[in-house]
Amino acid sequence: MELYQPQPFDFSDTKTFDVWDRTNLVRIDNISKLDDPFPDFECPELEAVCEKILEARKNGRPVIVFYGAHVIKCGLSRYIIDLIRRGIITHIASNGAGSIHDFELAYLGGTSEHVPTAIEDGSFGMWEQTGGWMNEAINEGFPKGYGYGESLAHYVDEHPEKFPYKDDCVFYNAYTHGIAATYHVTMGTDIIHEHPSADFSCIGGTSGKDFKVFVNSLKDLEGGVFLNIGSSVTGPEVFLKALSIVRNHGYKTQKITTANFDIIPLGDYKSDVSKDHFHYYYRPRKNIMNRPVSLGGNGYYIYGNHMQTVPTMYRLLT
């Protein structure tokens, strides 16, 4: 019997489009400003987490923030950037989409296309500048030994004329302030993977280095804080594996603080939940709030819309 030989699809004839003709739902002129009125939001858990953050930084311990792309799409970049500039956040991490929205804001001044119509004609994600420039940055960075976040930051630094809004770019501010920006990519999830210029060995190699950098930051987490803001799969899974590695190597990570920010009502999130209930399969519940702090730490759930929780966190910290 002849064995089936799966063949890869040829991307070379993929049609790309000029991004300057695109309508963007999120723009530099409508993202939040630091002097905007703060939302009327109270959360005792968030107050406790902010106290832990300030205590950690007072003692020279890390504050690591892993966020989903909606933190950028909600227009909250400037809060994260200012906490980096103040030395409160010591490491930022995200998935591939988090890097893309950040990159687009930096060069285009806008991001977030209208997916329902774009998917109908196959134009979704096929933006010449986003795919071309990001893949160029990653393809150039990999042979130089850069990670994914490093590759993007170096590209922005080397081509300032392309990035008039780089001051509002999270990964670029991390780079200029000497902290890590790591991106943890799943193959096939990001629009730049649709492009002929995508070199998956470079994407995987740079993101693989970022994972090792993330693990290196986590080894010092004793007395520190890890925040997962709106990443329901990648953040919890990356965190749990990285934590296992550092504990495997004998690093003390017992008295740690973890917090998950999301909009799912979990009720008593510290209680055991049956496999018959869908909450059991919500990864942050186990991977962020419960299992990592079983040795003596504290896990918190910050329930609310990012547009309430992130500005309130910023107010409490500053």
Backbone bond lengths (Angstrom), bond angles and torsions (degrees), N, CA, C in turn:
res aa  C-N    CA-C-N  psi(-1)  N-CA   C-N-CA  omega(-1)  CA-C   N-CA-C  phi
1 M - - - 1.455 - - 1.537 109.35 -
2 E 1.298 116.57 132.79 1.465 120.69 -178.92 1.525 110.06 -74.04
3 L 1.325 115.91 128.97 1.456 120.22 -179.23 1.522 110.42 -76.07
4 Y 1.321 114.65 142.10 1.468 120.31 177.47 1.521 109.37 -71.14
5 Q 1.308 116.42 130.70 1.455 122.31 178.35 1.541 108.95 -114.24
6 P 1.326 117.63 100.09 1.470 119.60 -178.90 1.525 111.24 -64.74
7 Q 1.319 115.75 136.50 1.460 121.34 -177.81 1.526 110.13 -112.23
8 P 1.324 117.89 135.64 1.468 120.29 177.18 1.524 110.88 -73.74
9 F 1.311 115.51 148.30 1.466 121.22 178.22 1.527 109.62 -74.74
10 D 1.310 116.28 143.66 1.463 122.41 179.39 1.533 108.94 -89.29
11 F 1.341 116.85 114.49 1.469 122.09 -177.79 1.533 112.56 -85.48
12 S 1.321 118.81 -4.33 1.462 120.98 -166.19 1.523 113.71 -62.54
13 D 1.335 118.49 -26.67 1.463 120.76 -178.99 1.533 112.98 -96.13
14 T 1.312 117.06 11.67 1.461 120.51 179.29 1.525 110.19 -61.63
15 K 1.329 116.56 131.03 1.464 121.27 -179.99 1.520 109.96 -87.59
16 T 1.317 116.25 131.02 1.459 121.26 176.61 1.521 109.78 -113.52
17 F 1.326 115.47 162.75 1.459 121.34 -173.34 1.529 110.26 -130.62
18 D 1.324 114.63 155.11 1.458 120.77 -179.74 1.530 109.56 -75.42
19 V 1.318 116.45 121.64 1.456 121.32 -175.05 1.523 112.57 -68.52
20 W 1.331 116.60 -20.78 1.466 119.06 -176.20 1.528 111.42 -68.24
21 D 1.312 117.84 -14.23 1.465 121.54 177.31 1.529 112.29 -91.94
22 R 1.317 117.45 1.37 1.463 121.39 -173.42 1.535 111.99 -87.74
23 T 1.323 116.38 145.81 1.465 121.91 170.93 1.518 108.77 -87.99
24 N 1.348 116.97 127.23 1.463 122.14 -177.62 1.527 110.54 -108.22
25 L 1.312 115.73 131.07 1.461 120.44 -179.43 1.524 112.11 -77.92
26 V 1.329 116.41 -26.23 1.470 121.82 179.26 1.519 107.33 -118.38
27 R 1.339 116.06 129.22 1.461 120.30 -176.35 1.529 110.42 -135.98
28 I 1.307 115.51 157.88 1.467 121.08 178.24 1.526 111.03 -55.14
29 D 1.334 116.69 -34.93 1.462 118.93 -176.78 1.525 113.77 -79.96
30 N 1.352 118.05 -8.18 1.467 117.67 177.71 1.524 113.85 -121.81
31 I 1.362 118.34 8.30 1.463 118.87 173.73 1.528 109.17 -80.73
32 S 1.303 116.02 161.89 1.467 121.49 -174.32 1.518 111.82 -64.90
33 K 1.327 114.57 143.88 1.463 122.22 173.67 1.520 108.84 -106.96
34 L 1.319 116.10 152.25 1.461 120.17 -175.30 1.529 112.61 -64.45
35 D 1.332 116.78 -24.11 1.460 118.70 -179.74 1.530 112.69 -96.90
36 D 1.328 117.65 11.35 1.464 120.49 173.41 1.532 109.58 -64.87
37 P 1.331 117.95 150.77 1.475 119.79 174.85 1.518 110.52 -59.10
38 F 1.321 115.79 138.47 1.463 119.63 179.61 1.524 110.48 -79.42
39 P 1.327 117.69 147.83 1.468 120.13 178.99 1.519 111.30 -67.52
40 D 1.312 115.29 154.13 1.460 121.46 176.25 1.525 107.45 -84.61
41 F 1.325 115.90 90.18 1.458 120.78 -173.09 1.520 109.11 -140.67
42 E 1.305 116.58 125.88 1.463 121.62 178.05 1.513 109.58 -120.86
43 C 1.329 115.56 136.37 1.462 120.46 -178.50 1.524 108.41 -154.94
44 P 1.334 118.36 105.64 1.469 120.63 -179.67 1.524 113.23 -56.51
45 E 1.351 116.92 -35.94 1.456 119.81 178.90 1.532 110.75 -63.70
46 L 1.328 116.88 -40.48 1.458 120.13 179.49 1.527 110.97 -66.62
47 E 1.324 116.74 -38.41 1.462 119.69 176.95 1.529 110.41 -61.80
48 A 1.326 116.16 -41.07 1.470 119.89 179.39 1.523 110.85 -65.52
49 V 1.322 116.79 -41.03 1.466 120.62 179.38 1.525 110.51 -63.65
50 C 1.326 117.16 -42.35 1.467 120.26 -179.71 1.527 111.47 -64.69
51 E 1.311 116.85 -35.50 1.467 119.73 174.49 1.520 110.63 -62.82
52 K 1.330 116.49 -41.04 1.465 121.09 177.97 1.532 111.03 -64.94
53 I 1.329 116.97 -38.16 1.465 120.95 178.85 1.524 110.39 -63.44
54 L 1.324 116.23 -48.18 1.469 119.79 -178.43 1.527 111.03 -64.95
55 E 1.321 116.58 -37.89 1.464 120.46 176.50 1.526 111.04 -64.67
56 A 1.325 116.04 -42.12 1.470 120.18 179.23 1.524 110.89 -60.81
57 R 1.309 117.54 -46.59 1.463 119.47 -178.14 1.524 111.61 -69.37
58 K 1.325 117.56 -34.41 1.465 120.75 175.77 1.525 110.72 -59.92
59 N 1.336 115.51 -34.08 1.465 120.99 -178.61 1.532 112.69 -95.34
60 G 1.316 116.77 9.69 1.462 120.29 177.73 1.511 114.34 72.73
61 R 1.318 117.37 23.81 1.458 121.45 -179.96 1.531 110.22 -97.82
62 P 1.326 118.20 155.48 1.468 120.90 -172.94 1.525 113.62 -76.41
63 V 1.318 114.58 153.92 1.469 123.24 168.95 1.524 106.19 -126.98
64 I 1.320 115.69 107.82 1.463 123.00 -173.77 1.527 108.61 -106.72
65 V 1.318 116.19 129.00 1.461 121.07 -176.84 1.528 109.89 -120.31
66 F 1.321 115.56 118.66 1.458 122.63 173.44 1.522 106.72 -107.95
67 Y 1.341 117.57 123.45 1.456 119.30 -177.59 1.520 111.25 -129.35
68 G 1.321 115.08 151.10 1.454 121.15 172.45 1.518 110.22 -81.14
69 A 1.325 115.88 166.89 1.465 120.41 -174.46 1.522 112.96 -63.53
70 H 1.331 118.42 -22.63 1.456 119.63 -177.90 1.524 112.66 -67.69
71 V 1.307 118.13 -18.60 1.464 119.03 173.49 1.526 109.83 -61.69
72 I 1.342 116.42 -39.79 1.467 120.88 176.28 1.527 109.69 -73.81
73 K 1.332 117.03 -44.23 1.466 120.78 -177.32 1.527 112.38 -66.78
74 C 1.322 117.36 -23.42 1.465 120.45 175.30 1.530 111.86 -81.83
75 G 1.333 116.87 0.46 1.454 120.75 177.04 1.509 114.89 77.87
76 L 1.332 117.26 31.51 1.467 121.39 -172.56 1.526 113.30 -105.34
77 S 1.321 117.68 12.04 1.465 121.77 -175.22 1.520 113.06 -54.16
78 R 1.322 116.81 -42.31 1.461 119.61 -171.23 1.520 112.86 -67.03
79 Y 1.333 117.55 -28.60 1.468 119.65 175.19 1.528 110.38 -65.96
80 I 1.328 116.26 -45.01 1.460 120.47 179.13 1.525 110.21 -64.03
81 I 1.334 116.07 -43.73 1.464 120.56 -178.92 1.522 111.29 -61.13
82 D 1.332 116.85 -43.88 1.469 118.46 -178.07 1.525 111.70 -67.99
83 L 1.327 117.65 -33.11 1.469 120.10 175.91 1.527 111.06 -68.74
84 I 1.334 117.05 -30.04 1.468 120.58 172.34 1.525 109.74 -66.82
85 R 1.326 116.09 -48.18 1.459 121.05 -177.59 1.523 112.16 -61.78
86 R 1.325 116.56 -32.76 1.463 121.40 179.60 1.534 112.87 -80.97
87 G 1.328 116.84 -5.32 1.458 120.18 -179.94 1.512 113.81 79.79
88 I 1.332 117.76 17.47 1.461 120.78 -179.07 1.525 110.35 -86.64
89 I 1.319 117.88 -45.28 1.469 121.93 173.84 1.522 108.50 -89.11
90 T 1.324 116.65 130.79 1.471 121.25 -176.00 1.528 113.44 -110.10
91 H 1.319 117.30 -8.95 1.478 121.15 178.79 1.518 106.48 -160.82
92 I 1.333 117.24 130.72 1.461 119.99 172.89 1.521 108.77 -116.04
93 A 1.329 114.73 147.11 1.460 120.76 -179.13 1.518 108.19 -145.32
94 S 1.329 115.60 153.99 1.453 120.03 178.22 1.525 108.98 -159.89
95 N 1.322 114.87 -178.96 1.463 120.45 172.41 1.532 108.84 -90.03
96 G 1.330 116.73 -176.60 1.452 119.85 -177.85 1.521 113.07 -62.56
97 A 1.333 116.88 -38.40 1.464 120.15 -179.82 1.526 111.35 -63.00
98 G 1.334 116.65 -34.51 1.464 119.60 176.93 1.514 111.86 -59.91
99 S 1.333 116.91 -37.09 1.463 120.60 178.74 1.523 111.23 -72.12
100 I 1.322 117.11 -35.85 1.463 121.10 -175.96 1.523 111.30 -68.54
101 H 1.326 117.55 -48.17 1.467 119.57 179.32 1.530 110.88 -63.11
102 D 1.308 116.93 -37.10 1.463 122.00 177.80 1.536 110.52 -65.14
103 F 1.327 116.25 -44.90 1.463 122.50 179.62 1.526 110.68 -62.93
104 E 1.341 116.77 -43.88 1.462 119.77 -179.19 1.524 111.65 -65.17
105 L 1.316 117.71 -41.82 1.465 119.01 177.41 1.523 110.77 -60.40
106 A 1.348 116.59 -35.75 1.458 120.63 -175.95 1.523 112.41 -68.86
107 Y 1.340 118.27 -34.99 1.469 118.97 -177.96 1.522 112.97 -102.67
108 L 1.331 116.65 -34.34 1.454 121.66 -171.73 1.524 112.68 -98.80
109 G 1.332 115.38 -24.52 1.458 119.17 -173.47 1.509 112.40 75.41
110 G 1.334 116.84 14.87 1.457 121.54 178.87 1.512 110.92 -162.90
111 T 1.321 116.18 159.44 1.467 121.03 178.88 1.523 108.58 -159.03
112 S 1.308 117.38 174.37 1.465 125.20 177.25 1.529 111.34 75.18
113 E 1.321 115.19 88.20 1.456 121.33 176.93 1.526 110.53 -77.49
114 H 1.325 116.69 171.22 1.459 121.25 178.81 1.530 108.48 -89.44
115 V 1.322 115.93 97.39 1.467 121.60 -171.14 1.528 113.54 -65.29
116 P 1.350 120.34 -42.62 1.471 118.96 -174.49 1.527 114.19 -55.10
117 T 1.327 118.06 -36.61 1.460 119.53 178.98 1.527 111.73 -84.77
118 A 1.356 117.16 -35.20 1.465 120.23 -176.53 1.522 112.50 -69.04
119 I 1.328 117.51 -30.46 1.462 119.36 -178.61 1.531 110.90 -72.84
120 E 1.326 117.37 -21.06 1.463 120.51 -176.75 1.527 112.55 -69.33
121 D 1.339 117.08 -33.68 1.465 119.37 -178.18 1.528 113.43 -110.53
122 G 1.338 116.90 7.82 1.458 120.42 177.80 1.517 113.96 77.36
123 S 1.322 117.31 16.65 1.468 119.58 177.38 1.524 112.29 -90.74
124 F 1.333 117.29 -8.73 1.464 120.18 -177.92 1.531 111.15 -58.07
125 G 1.306 115.24 122.77 1.455 121.18 176.01 1.511 115.68 79.94
126 M 1.321 118.04 -3.38 1.468 120.62 -173.03 1.527 112.29 -89.44
127 W 1.306 115.77 48.83 1.458 120.39 -175.39 1.516 109.86 -93.02
128 E 1.315 114.48 119.15 1.461 121.45 -170.93 1.518 113.05 -55.80
129 Q 1.320 117.21 -45.28 1.459 119.85 -175.40 1.537 111.45 -72.72
130 T 1.323 117.40 -44.58 1.471 119.70 -178.94 1.525 110.75 -62.07
131 G 1.331 116.79 -54.12 1.458 120.08 -179.21 1.513 112.75 -65.85
132 G 1.325 116.21 -43.81 1.468 119.92 -178.26 1.512 113.02 -65.02
133 W 1.324 116.56 -48.25 1.468 119.45 -175.39 1.528 112.36 -73.56
134 M 1.338 116.62 -40.75 1.466 117.81 -179.62 1.524 110.91 -66.34
135 N 1.322 117.06 -43.81 1.465 119.13 178.15 1.527 111.38 -65.71
136 E 1.332 116.62 -36.14 1.459 119.56 176.04 1.530 110.27 -61.15
137 A 1.327 116.64 -44.12 1.471 120.88 179.51 1.524 111.42 -61.11
138 I 1.330 116.37 -44.73 1.465 121.10 -177.96 1.524 110.75 -69.97
139 N 1.338 116.37 -41.93 1.470 120.34 -179.71 1.523 111.45 -65.60
140 E 1.329 117.45 -33.44 1.466 120.83 177.23 1.524 111.58 -77.91
141 G 1.322 116.75 -33.77 1.457 120.55 -176.07 1.513 113.97 -74.81
142 F 1.331 116.98 -34.86 1.462 120.11 -175.43 1.526 113.25 -58.34
143 P 1.349 119.96 -50.78 1.476 118.45 -179.96 1.523 113.60 -66.57
144 K 1.335 117.13 -15.70 1.463 120.62 177.27 1.533 112.19 -87.74
145 G 1.325 115.57 -2.77 1.458 120.18 179.32 1.510 114.34 85.53
146 Y 1.337 117.72 13.18 1.460 120.90 179.69 1.528 110.44 -78.93
147 G 1.312 115.07 153.76 1.446 120.52 167.33 1.519 110.03 -80.86
148 Y 1.319 116.48 179.76 1.463 121.99 -178.25 1.527 110.72 -63.65
149 G 1.327 116.96 -51.94 1.460 120.34 179.09 1.521 112.32 -62.85
150 E 1.318 116.58 -40.96 1.471 121.07 176.82 1.522 110.98 -59.76
151 S 1.321 116.81 -43.73 1.460 121.39 -177.45 1.526 110.90 -60.00
152 L 1.323 116.15 -44.71 1.460 119.60 179.49 1.525 111.26 -66.02
153 A 1.325 116.52 -42.46 1.467 119.90 -178.24 1.526 111.46 -65.42
154 H 1.326 116.98 -41.55 1.465 120.11 177.48 1.531 110.74 -62.89
155 Y 1.321 115.92 -38.96 1.467 119.71 -179.81 1.530 110.51 -63.54
156 V 1.316 116.71 -44.63 1.468 120.15 177.29 1.518 110.20 -61.49
157 D 1.331 116.83 -43.01 1.461 121.61 -178.42 1.532 111.49 -64.24
158 E 1.325 116.04 -35.18 1.466 120.58 -176.98 1.527 113.29 -84.91
159 H 1.342 117.13 -13.54 1.469 121.01 -179.15 1.534 109.70 -131.21
160 P 1.315 118.49 58.52 1.475 119.96 -174.70 1.525 113.62 -60.89
161 E 1.340 116.49 -26.25 1.466 119.63 -179.41 1.528 112.37 -65.86
162 K 1.339 116.42 -21.71 1.469 120.45 179.56 1.527 112.25 -85.03
163 F 1.318 117.38 -14.22 1.465 120.58 -168.77 1.531 111.43 -126.39
164 P 1.331 117.22 72.36 1.462 120.14 -178.16 1.528 114.13 -66.75
165 Y 1.335 116.97 -16.32 1.468 120.32 -176.80 1.531 111.38 -112.80
166 K 1.321 117.21 26.98 1.474 120.44 -175.49 1.522 113.02 -63.70
167 D 1.324 118.45 -22.74 1.461 120.33 178.03 1.528 112.01 -65.46
168 D 1.328 117.15 -18.95 1.464 121.43 176.76 1.520 112.48 -102.49
169 C 1.327 116.61 19.71 1.463 122.57 -179.83 1.530 108.97 -100.55
170 V 1.314 116.90 122.38 1.464 121.06 -175.91 1.522 111.19 -64.48
171 F 1.336 118.13 -50.76 1.470 118.80 -175.67 1.521 111.38 -66.45
172 Y 1.333 118.15 -31.37 1.459 119.47 178.78 1.522 110.75 -70.84
173 N 1.323 118.23 -38.22 1.463 120.78 176.12 1.523 111.35 -66.70
174 A 1.329 116.97 -36.05 1.468 119.22 174.78 1.521 109.87 -60.61
175 Y 1.318 116.34 -45.33 1.472 122.31 179.66 1.529 111.40 -60.33
176 T 1.335 116.78 -47.63 1.466 119.29 -176.52 1.520 112.87 -72.45
177 H 1.331 117.15 -18.23 1.469 120.75 178.08 1.526 112.65 -104.44
178 G 1.311 116.29 10.57 1.459 120.37 169.98 1.505 116.16 73.80
179 I 1.345 117.55 28.58 1.461 118.76 174.69 1.528 109.07 -120.04
180 A 1.317 115.71 160.11 1.459 120.67 -177.12 1.524 111.56 -75.72
181 A 1.335 114.98 141.13 1.462 122.90 168.39 1.520 106.20 -124.81
182 T 1.312 117.33 108.19 1.467 121.04 -175.68 1.523 110.74 -113.75
183 Y 1.335 114.96 143.73 1.461 120.95 -178.32 1.521 109.32 -126.25
184 H 1.324 114.66 130.27 1.455 122.62 -169.43 1.529 107.59 -114.70
185 V 1.336 114.02 99.31 1.458 122.09 -163.64 1.527 111.25 -98.70
186 T 1.322 115.26 137.06 1.460 122.03 169.71 1.523 107.81 -103.63
187 M 1.321 117.26 126.35 1.460 121.25 -175.44 1.532 111.14 -62.42
188 G 1.318 114.99 130.17 1.456 120.83 177.19 1.513 114.71 91.43
189 T 1.333 118.34 -2.07 1.461 119.83 -178.06 1.519 113.47 -92.02
190 D 1.314 118.77 -14.08 1.463 121.33 -169.91 1.520 111.88 -113.81
191 I 1.328 116.65 148.70 1.460 120.05 -175.78 1.523 112.44 -63.22
192 I 1.330 118.70 -27.64 1.465 118.80 -179.87 1.526 111.72 -71.53
193 H 1.329 117.83 -13.79 1.469 121.56 176.69 1.525 111.57 -76.78
194 E 1.338 116.83 -13.31 1.460 121.10 -179.98 1.532 112.08 -79.82
195 H 1.320 116.94 -11.76 1.459 121.16 -168.42 1.530 112.45 -91.86
196 P 1.338 116.89 149.12 1.467 120.02 177.23 1.521 113.15 -59.32
197 S 1.328 117.89 -25.30 1.461 121.47 -178.09 1.524 113.26 -79.31
198 A 1.324 117.67 -5.63 1.473 120.52 -179.20 1.528 110.28 -68.44
199 D 1.321 116.74 121.21 1.464 123.07 174.20 1.527 106.32 -110.37
200 F 1.319 116.03 105.07 1.460 119.62 -171.18 1.525 112.79 -70.66
201 S 1.323 116.93 -21.38 1.471 117.89 174.06 1.520 110.10 -69.52
202 C 1.329 117.19 -35.62 1.467 120.46 178.19 1.530 110.86 -74.18
203 I 1.340 116.60 -40.89 1.471 119.77 177.91 1.526 109.81 -61.80
204 G 1.325 115.88 -48.49 1.459 119.71 179.77 1.513 112.75 -65.52
205 G 1.338 116.89 -40.31 1.458 120.26 -178.88 1.517 113.04 -65.67
206 T 1.344 116.63 -43.15 1.469 119.46 -179.77 1.525 111.35 -70.67
207 S 1.331 117.02 -39.95 1.462 119.52 178.68 1.528 110.91 -69.61
208 G 1.334 116.28 -32.40 1.464 119.93 175.43 1.519 111.90 -63.03
209 K 1.346 116.34 -41.24 1.460 118.72 175.47 1.523 110.54 -62.74
210 D 1.337 116.63 -40.17 1.466 120.09 179.52 1.528 111.10 -60.16
211 F 1.332 117.06 -37.52 1.464 118.67 177.95 1.529 110.70 -62.00
212 K 1.319 117.06 -41.29 1.469 120.12 178.76 1.525 111.24 -65.52
213 V 1.333 116.73 -36.41 1.469 120.37 176.16 1.531 110.07 -65.60
214 F 1.319 116.08 -40.90 1.459 121.15 177.65 1.530 110.61 -60.40
215 V 1.323 116.73 -45.69 1.465 121.17 178.19 1.524 110.16 -60.23
216 N 1.320 116.88 -41.24 1.467 120.35 -179.58 1.521 111.37 -62.37
217 S 1.330 117.74 -36.96 1.462 120.33 176.43 1.522 110.94 -68.07
218 L 1.327 116.09 -36.58 1.460 120.27 -175.98 1.521 112.78 -70.38
219 K 1.318 118.09 -22.11 1.467 120.21 -177.83 1.523 111.81 -64.79
220 D 1.337 117.39 -19.11 1.462 122.00 -179.45 1.525 112.48 -102.79
221 L 1.334 117.45 18.83 1.460 120.65 -170.94 1.527 114.26 -74.84
222 E 1.317 119.16 -13.31 1.471 120.23 178.34 1.536 109.27 -53.52
223 G 1.343 115.54 122.69 1.464 120.23 -176.83 1.514 113.52 80.80
224 G 1.332 117.09 1.07 1.459 121.65 -178.23 1.516 112.38 -105.28
225 V 1.342 114.72 -171.05 1.467 121.45 -173.12 1.526 109.65 -133.16
226 F 1.332 115.62 137.35 1.457 121.61 172.43 1.518 108.63 -121.09
227 L 1.346 116.24 124.27 1.458 122.11 178.21 1.524 109.26 -111.88
228 N 1.323 116.30 133.85 1.454 122.09 172.53 1.522 107.24 -116.40
229 I 1.342 115.92 108.39 1.452 120.26 -173.95 1.530 109.16 -107.55
230 G 1.320 115.30 96.29 1.453 120.44 170.62 1.510 116.87 77.01
231 S 1.312 119.12 17.80 1.462 120.62 173.33 1.522 107.50 -106.70
232 S 1.325 116.28 108.29 1.460 119.05 -172.13 1.519 113.58 -87.24
233 V 1.341 118.10 -14.84 1.465 120.43 -179.35 1.529 111.21 -126.08
234 T 1.332 117.38 -61.79 1.464 120.34 -171.64 1.521 112.20 -61.93
235 G 1.314 117.46 -50.37 1.466 120.48 -178.70 1.523 112.94 -56.97
236 P 1.340 118.49 -52.75 1.469 119.49 179.69 1.519 113.60 -60.88
237 E 1.334 117.16 -39.16 1.468 119.29 -177.92 1.529 111.36 -71.26
238 V 1.324 117.20 -43.62 1.472 120.56 178.68 1.525 110.31 -63.29
239 F 1.331 116.56 -43.28 1.458 120.48 -179.00 1.523 111.60 -61.33
240 L 1.328 117.14 -45.97 1.466 120.12 -175.80 1.530 111.15 -64.70
241 K 1.335 117.31 -41.46 1.466 119.92 179.77 1.523 111.00 -67.99
242 A 1.332 116.09 -41.46 1.464 119.57 179.27 1.523 111.33 -64.59
243 L 1.326 116.43 -39.54 1.463 120.37 178.82 1.525 110.74 -64.38
244 S 1.321 116.68 -38.68 1.461 120.09 178.18 1.519 110.71 -63.56
245 I 1.335 117.31 -39.36 1.464 120.62 179.82 1.520 111.08 -62.59
246 V 1.344 117.00 -48.65 1.472 118.21 -175.89 1.520 111.08 -67.71
247 R 1.313 117.95 -33.30 1.468 120.08 176.57 1.529 110.44 -71.58
248 N 1.321 116.41 -34.98 1.455 120.68 175.73 1.524 111.23 -60.57
249 H 1.337 116.44 -33.45 1.463 121.94 -179.82 1.532 112.77 -88.02
250 G 1.322 117.09 5.39 1.455 120.64 172.95 1.510 116.26 88.94
251 Y 1.348 118.04 9.98 1.463 119.68 178.96 1.521 109.59 -79.18
252 K 1.312 115.43 135.76 1.460 121.42 -178.40 1.524 109.68 -77.11
253 T 1.322 116.31 117.03 1.463 121.83 178.21 1.528 107.61 -140.39
254 Q 1.327 114.56 64.12 1.465 119.69 -177.20 1.525 111.85 -103.46
255 K 1.321 117.00 -54.56 1.465 120.91 -179.66 1.526 108.68 -86.98
256 I 1.311 113.73 77.03 1.459 120.65 179.91 1.529 108.67 -118.01
257 T 1.314 115.64 157.51 1.464 121.60 175.17 1.520 108.16 -114.86
258 T 1.315 116.32 130.46 1.457 121.17 175.64 1.522 108.73 -124.62
259 A 1.322 115.98 150.42 1.467 120.05 176.85 1.515 109.38 -147.85
260 N 1.309 115.71 139.62 1.454 122.72 176.71 1.523 109.45 -116.54
261 F 1.339 116.47 129.62 1.463 122.67 179.78 1.526 108.21 -107.64
262 D 1.344 117.09 123.29 1.462 118.66 179.88 1.523 109.87 -164.72
263 I 1.339 116.16 176.46 1.470 121.73 -174.35 1.531 112.44 -110.82
264 I 1.331 117.27 11.02 1.462 120.51 -179.75 1.532 108.97 -90.06
265 P 1.331 118.84 122.89 1.476 120.23 178.22 1.529 110.53 -72.14
266 L 1.319 116.12 113.08 1.466 120.85 -175.16 1.523 113.59 -102.36
267 G 1.322 117.68 -10.07 1.460 119.41 -176.70 1.519 110.53 66.63
268 D 1.339 116.89 -134.37 1.459 121.60 178.35 1.528 108.46 -77.86
269 Y 1.319 115.66 87.99 1.457 120.96 -171.04 1.528 113.42 -72.69
270 K 1.327 117.62 -11.21 1.466 120.21 179.61 1.526 112.37 -91.96
271 S 1.304 116.69 -6.21 1.467 120.13 -179.51 1.518 110.31 -81.80
272 D 1.335 115.39 159.48 1.451 120.33 173.83 1.528 109.31 -69.48
273 V 1.316 115.77 145.79 1.454 119.86 179.39 1.526 108.48 -131.22
274 S 1.320 116.16 139.41 1.458 122.43 -176.05 1.522 111.71 -72.80
275 K 1.327 115.73 152.39 1.458 121.15 174.99 1.531 111.66 -64.05
276 D 1.322 116.67 -14.45 1.459 120.57 178.08 1.522 112.25 -79.06
277 H 1.337 116.88 -10.99 1.460 121.19 -179.10 1.521 109.59 -104.40
278 F 1.341 116.93 139.72 1.468 119.95 -175.59 1.527 112.63 -65.16
279 H 1.331 118.84 -22.21 1.462 120.60 177.21 1.527 112.15 -61.70
280 Y 1.325 116.58 -25.59 1.472 120.16 179.64 1.526 110.80 -60.48
281 Y 1.331 116.27 -29.86 1.464 120.99 -174.16 1.532 112.42 -96.67
282 Y 1.321 116.44 6.68 1.464 121.07 174.92 1.529 107.39 -85.04
283 R 1.318 116.21 105.72 1.457 121.56 -168.55 1.536 115.13 -56.39
284 P 1.329 119.74 -42.14 1.468 117.94 -177.51 1.520 114.29 -59.67
285 R 1.336 117.01 -29.59 1.468 119.04 -179.07 1.527 110.99 -57.24
286 K 1.332 116.12 -46.53 1.461 119.88 -178.38 1.525 111.86 -87.91
287 N 1.335 116.52 -42.88 1.469 120.52 -170.30 1.519 114.57 -81.55
288 I 1.325 117.31 -19.83 1.462 120.98 179.84 1.518 111.29 -111.52
289 M 1.324 116.71 -53.27 1.466 120.25 -167.24 1.522 114.60 -87.49
290 N 1.325 118.22 -27.07 1.458 119.35 -170.60 1.528 114.64 -114.01
291 R 1.308 118.03 -67.68 1.460 120.55 -172.39 1.535 114.46 -60.48
292 P 1.334 120.47 -42.02 1.472 119.71 -177.21 1.523 114.54 -65.04
293 V 1.346 117.52 -20.58 1.475 119.65 -175.33 1.527 111.81 -106.54
294 S 1.315 116.92 16.57 1.467 120.43 -177.27 1.521 113.15 -67.86
295 L 1.338 117.72 -16.24 1.470 121.48 -177.63 1.526 112.96 -92.57
296 G 1.331 116.83 3.93 1.461 118.48 176.87 1.507 115.62 132.52
297 G 1.336 117.94 7.32 1.454 120.61 179.27 1.513 112.14 -91.12
298 N 1.331 115.31 -166.85 1.460 121.80 -179.43 1.526 109.88 -130.34
299 G 1.327 116.68 129.15 1.451 121.55 176.72 1.518 110.37 -115.61
300 Y 1.328 116.71 135.34 1.460 121.81 -175.42 1.521 110.62 -127.39
301 Y 1.333 114.99 153.66 1.453 121.01 171.76 1.522 109.05 -119.29
302 I 1.329 115.95 123.03 1.453 121.72 179.03 1.521 106.76 -103.96
303 Y 1.325 115.86 102.33 1.458 122.25 -173.31 1.526 110.10 -92.91
304 G 1.328 115.73 118.56 1.455 118.83 177.93 1.512 111.83 160.92
305 N 1.322 115.62 168.17 1.453 122.19 176.85 1.525 109.85 -67.78
306 H 1.334 116.88 139.42 1.474 119.86 179.21 1.529 112.08 -54.21
307 M 1.334 116.55 -33.19 1.459 120.06 -177.62 1.526 112.11 -71.70
308 Q 1.332 116.20 -9.35 1.467 121.86 171.03 1.528 111.03 -102.17
309 T 1.328 115.64 -46.18 1.465 118.75 -170.82 1.524 113.15 -73.45
310 V 1.327 117.90 -41.56 1.466 119.85 -176.26 1.530 111.94 -68.60
311 P 1.358 119.62 -49.03 1.463 117.90 175.93 1.528 113.44 -61.04
312 T 1.340 117.07 -35.59 1.465 119.10 177.75 1.511 111.19 -66.48
313 M 1.325 117.69 -41.87 1.468 120.45 174.38 1.519 110.59 -57.54
314 Y 1.324 116.32 -45.21 1.469 120.24 179.26 1.525 110.99 -58.96
315 R 1.344 116.44 -44.58 1.483 120.50 -179.65 1.533 109.78 -61.58
316 L 1.323 117.28 -45.28 1.459 120.39 -177.50 1.532 112.12 -65.66
317 L 1.330 116.18 -31.63 1.466 119.44 -177.40 1.524 113.12 -84.05
318 T 1.339 117.07 -22.82 1.465 119.30 -173.39 1.523 112.94 -114.63
